[in-house]
Every structure is written in C-alpha cells, then in structure tokens.
Amino acid sequence: MDTLILHQYAGSPFSEKIRCLLGFLNLPSAQVEIPVIMPRPLLMPLTGGYRRTPVLQIGREIFCDTALISKVLASRSGNTQLYPKHLQAAVEHLAFWADTFLFKVVVSVAFQPKALADNPLFSDEAAASAFMADRAAFSEGSAGLQIPLEVALGHFDIWMTTFNRQLEQSRYLFGDHPTIADFSVYHCLWFIAERPALAADLEAFPHALRWLAAMKQWGHGQTQTMSGNEALEVAAKAPGLPPLSEGQVSKVVAIDYGLQPVTGSAVVVPHVPEAFSLKRQDTAVGDVLVHFPKLGFRLDPV
Ligand SMILES: N[C@@H](CCC(=O)N[C@@H](CS)C(=O)NCC(=O)O)C(=O)O
C-alpha cells in the first residue's frame, strides 16, 4: 500500500492532531519536517500554493486540511468508531468548532505574554520578528486568528469547565471510544499543555487532564523520517493519474484564514467524492491531484 507521508512540523497543533490519530489508528507513516515559516520550496510543488500545515501526501495526491486527512486515515484503517453514524452531526460539528473557534482562542491564550519566554519560536528577537512577519503575510486579506486575550481567556475558562464536567462522566467526549471530536479538542489543549508557563492553569480541570493524558498515550504510530526531496521523488515516480474528466480551470481557497489559493482543473475523483479536487501540473513531479474538504473552503471558476 502507498506510504502515508505527513508534511508537518513538531510545534504545530494541527500536525499533532494527525500524529495522534496515526498513533490511535496504528497506521505507519513517513513524516517530513517542514520549515515553520515560508519559504517551503520542497512542499509548494506538491500543494500548488496551499500553505497551511499539515498536508498528507499519498503518491501524487495531496490532501489538505485535517478534516479531510482524518477521513482518509479513518477509511484507510477501516475504523468506524471515529465517525459514529448516530452521532454524526454532534461529533463532526464539535470537531469543526474546535478546529476553528476553539483553535483561535487557544492561539491567543498560548501566545500571551507570560508564555512567550519559553516558546522556542521566540528564542531570539530575529526569530520572533521573522515568525511575526511570516504569519502577517499568511493572514493577509482575512481577520486571521486574532481574538483579544481577555476575551480568549474568558471563553477558554468556560469551555474548559464544561469539558471537565463532561469528562468527569465519560471516558472520552462521546463515550468509551474516541471520536474525531476528541482529536480536534485534543490538539487545542495540547498546544496549551506544551507551554510550561501555562500548564499550571490547566490544573483546575483534573478530568480534562486525565483525558488529555489518555489521548497522548496513543503516541504517533510507527514513523520514519523522510526529507522533502524524497517526498518529491515519491510523487514523481508514482503511477500516473487515472483518466479523469476535467472541468473548468478553478481556484480553491479557505474561507477563514490562510487565503493563498490553489489553481487547477476541477475534477471529480471517485475515491474522494466529498472533496473539491484540482488537477495541476508541476515541472518537478508532473500531474498532481490536490484535494480539499468542502466545509471551510470555496471553489470558484477562474
Ligand atoms: N483547518 C486547517 C487549519 C490548519 C492550520 O491553521 N495550521 C496552522 C499550523 S498548526 C498553520 O497552517 N499555520 C501557518 C503555517 O504553518 O504556515 C486544518 O485543519 O488543517
């Protein structure tokens, strides 16, 4: 079976969501450590400009956004408990809320002044200003991830209180087995728990902490390190794409932040029926398919 190649970086919460999911599903993967800031010259030939982290590569196909990546992994492993049919709306919408609103709140909480000193991204002034400039460019044209700290702290406290109460009654958020909602909430709390200056603030929520530890124990599955060049080579050497009827040249872009578009021919791909899929060519690797979830993205003819 084709290798799962995760393009990610260690400090990225959304990458941690997928690393943890790989561990839970016991799926082996190769992991490419991408730079935390642009440029990413060994990744852009594959994504065609999409720059959010992480992306999953399988041969010459790229899956963007962890909502889609999670479904691809669940289907590859045959797991049916991550997306329980009788709880579909509750589970998937809680996951979407955590990946959007809760994530914005934790970004504000994680980057509060008292937590900056131990953040490796801010180890020196040059690194800090390069990071800030990169994320300003990333957020151009959108409201970005800005939530005032005082608002974020108030919301975080209320949500932690409700998670803590629910997790006092229940092993995972929806019962005895983790669903995709657990992974979406997990990576947000992981981002806070990782900051030594903030870890003590979580002590008021012991049931949530017990759950966080249970999620962490899934590990990351069997992983091998792969370089960006090796990943490009995997794409270039992968079998060609099956014949696909090509539609209009179109552009896909996120609806919230990270508005760097990807352009290609819109195609319907039978094995990823719920996605916006674009076929594009790259001089280094040839034909590439780039897939996005429909929720959270828009597709417009160019
Ligand atoms: N909805 C996206 C969000 C991904 C996201 O915001 N990732 C952050 C890192 S955790 C990012 O892209 N930051 C900018 C960057 O890495 O260039 C997903 O689920 O994949």
The ligand as a Gaussian input file, in Angstrom:
#p B3LYP/6-31G(d) Opt

LIG

0 1
 N       -8.259000      23.987000       9.144000
 C       -6.863000      23.692000       8.967000
 C       -6.029000      24.582000       9.889000
 C       -4.538000      24.352000       9.763000
 C       -3.724000      25.443000      10.447000
 O       -4.227000      26.523000      10.775000
 N       -2.462000      25.135000      10.663000
 C       -1.536000      26.118000      11.196000
 C       -0.390000      25.407000      11.934000
 S       -0.974000      24.420000      13.273000
 C       -0.880000      26.845000      10.035000
 O       -1.119000      26.495000       8.900000
 N       -0.057000      27.845000      10.323000
 C        0.655000      28.531000       9.281000
 C        1.743000      27.701000       8.669000
 O        2.071000      26.596000       9.145000
 O        2.301000      28.168000       7.682000
 C       -6.635000      22.203000       9.195000
 O       -7.478000      21.570000       9.851000
 O       -5.666000      21.654000       8.653000

